[in-house]
Amino acid sequence: MTTRRGQVGLFGAVLLLAGCAGYHLEPLAVSHPAHPEAVAAPERSPSQTLAYTRSDIPSVQPVSPVAAARHGEHQARQVEGRASQTVVGEGEVVATAPNASQIVLEHGEIKGFMEAMTMGYRIDPPSLLAGLKPGDRIRFTIDIEKRTITEIEKLR
């Protein structure tokens, strides 16, 4: 003796199997990325907008006092041997990223250093970003060795 619930369940299973049995997957085209003979995607070129990779951004990991002291001594010895080289440029603020201590600038040519472009720069100290907004015209100083903007002056 079969119950009504059992008949519905059996009938549903038959329909499910019959529906799936009639379905056939089409073979993958060679242009499909999962096809074994598909051409690999071309490598992307590095970003021309931001100049730094994630590894260039300072981490927020705590530093032991001993390691900090040793690092400070090492930097002091490096600076004693030569004067820090800087260049000055002018440009317009495109964006600021205070949490990452970065600014994106559209600037003119910096003679003997860089052609005109839009580019991201690290800022040190981060307080230089205070009060800056997109559209502001600025004059900035880049420490060449550190690849960092160390001074900003608003022009208007």
C-alpha positions as CSV (number, residue, x, y, z in Angstrom):
1,M,0.0,0.0,0.0
2,T,1.5,3.4,-1.1
3,T,0.5,6.6,0.6
4,R,-0.3,9.8,-1.3
5,R,2.9,11.4,0.1
6,G,5.0,8.5,-1.2
7,Q,3.4,8.8,-4.6
8,V,4.2,12.5,-4.8
9,G,7.8,11.9,-3.7
10,L,8.3,9.1,-6.2
11,F,6.7,11.1,-9.0
12,G,8.9,14.1,-8.2
13,A,12.1,11.9,-8.2
14,V,11.1,10.5,-11.6
15,L,10.5,14.0,-13.0
16,L,13.8,15.2,-11.6
17,L,15.8,12.3,-13.1
18,A,14.0,12.6,-16.4
19,G,14.7,16.3,-16.6
20,C,18.4,15.9,-15.7
21,A,18.9,13.0,-18.0
22,G,17.8,15.0,-21.0
23,Y,20.2,17.9,-20.2
24,H,23.7,17.8,-21.9
25,L,26.4,20.2,-21.3
26,E,27.9,21.8,-24.4
27,P,31.6,21.4,-24.7
28,L,33.7,24.4,-23.7
29,A,34.9,26.6,-26.4
30,V,38.7,27.1,-26.7
31,S,38.1,30.8,-25.8
32,H,36.6,29.8,-22.5
33,P,39.1,30.3,-19.6
34,A,38.4,26.8,-18.2
35,H,39.3,25.1,-21.4
36,P,42.6,23.2,-21.1
37,E,43.9,24.7,-24.4
38,A,42.7,28.3,-23.6
39,V,45.3,31.1,-24.1
40,A,46.4,32.5,-20.7
41,A,45.3,36.0,-20.0
42,P,47.9,38.7,-20.7
43,E,49.8,40.1,-17.7
44,R,48.5,43.5,-16.6
45,S,51.0,46.4,-16.7
46,P,51.7,48.1,-13.3
47,S,49.5,51.0,-12.3
48,Q,50.7,54.3,-13.7
49,T,48.4,56.2,-11.2
50,L,49.9,55.1,-7.9
51,A,53.7,54.9,-7.6
52,Y,53.9,52.6,-4.7
53,T,53.0,48.9,-4.1
54,R,51.5,47.6,-0.9
55,S,55.0,46.7,0.4
56,D,56.1,50.3,0.1
57,I,53.4,51.5,2.5
58,P,54.6,51.5,6.1
59,S,53.0,48.8,8.2
60,V,51.3,49.5,11.5
61,Q,53.1,46.7,13.4
62,P,54.5,47.6,16.7
63,V,58.3,47.9,16.9
64,S,60.3,47.0,19.9
65,P,62.2,49.8,21.5
66,V,65.5,48.0,20.9
67,A,64.8,47.6,17.2
68,A,63.6,51.2,16.9
69,A,66.9,52.4,18.5
70,R,69.0,50.3,16.2
71,H,67.1,51.5,13.1
72,G,67.5,55.2,14.3
73,E,71.2,54.7,14.7
74,H,71.5,53.2,11.2
75,Q,69.6,56.0,9.6
76,A,71.6,58.6,11.5
77,R,74.9,57.1,10.2
78,Q,73.5,57.1,6.6
79,V,72.4,60.8,6.8
80,E,75.7,61.9,8.3
81,G,77.6,60.8,5.2
82,R,75.5,62.8,2.7
83,A,73.0,65.6,2.5
84,S,69.4,64.6,1.7
85,Q,68.5,65.4,-1.9
86,T,65.1,67.0,-2.5
87,V,63.2,68.4,-5.5
88,V,60.3,70.8,-5.6
89,G,57.2,70.6,-7.7
90,E,53.8,72.2,-8.1
91,G,50.5,70.5,-8.8
92,E,46.9,70.0,-8.0
93,V,45.5,67.6,-5.4
94,V,43.5,64.8,-7.0
95,A,42.8,62.8,-3.8
96,T,44.1,62.3,-0.3
97,A,44.3,59.0,1.6
98,P,45.1,60.0,5.2
99,N,44.8,56.4,6.6
100,A,47.5,55.4,4.1
101,S,49.5,58.6,4.4
102,Q,49.3,59.2,0.7
103,I,48.3,61.9,-1.7
104,V,47.5,61.7,-5.5
105,L,48.7,64.7,-7.4
106,E,48.5,65.9,-11.0
107,H,51.7,67.8,-11.4
108,G,53.8,69.5,-14.0
109,E,57.3,68.6,-14.9
110,I,59.8,68.5,-12.1
111,K,63.0,69.6,-13.9
112,G,65.7,66.9,-13.9
113,F,63.5,64.5,-11.9
114,M,60.2,63.6,-13.5
115,E,57.9,64.5,-16.4
116,A,54.4,65.9,-15.9
117,M,51.9,63.2,-14.7
118,T,49.3,62.1,-12.2
119,M,50.8,60.0,-9.4
120,G,50.5,58.9,-5.8
121,Y,53.0,59.8,-3.2
122,R,53.7,58.9,0.4
123,I,53.5,61.7,2.9
124,D,55.7,62.1,6.0
125,P,54.6,63.4,8.4
126,P,50.9,62.5,7.7
127,S,49.8,65.8,9.3
128,L,50.8,67.5,6.0
129,L,47.4,66.2,4.6
130,A,45.4,68.3,7.1
131,G,43.2,70.8,5.4
132,L,44.0,69.6,1.8
133,K,41.2,68.7,-0.5
134,P,40.9,67.7,-4.2
135,G,41.4,70.8,-6.4
136,D,43.9,72.5,-4.1
137,R,47.0,73.9,-5.8
138,I,50.2,73.1,-3.9
139,R,53.9,73.4,-4.0
140,F,55.6,70.2,-2.6
141,T,59.1,69.0,-1.7
142,I,60.0,65.4,-2.4
143,D,62.9,63.6,-0.5
144,I,64.3,61.6,-3.4
145,E,66.0,59.0,-1.2
146,K,62.8,58.3,0.8
147,R,60.5,58.7,-2.2
148,T,58.3,60.8,0.1
149,I,56.8,64.3,0.2
150,T,58.1,66.0,3.2
151,E,56.8,69.6,2.8
152,I,53.5,71.0,1.3
153,E,52.6,74.6,0.8
154,K,49.1,75.6,-0.3
155,L,49.2,78.1,-3.2
156,R,45.7,79.5,-3.2
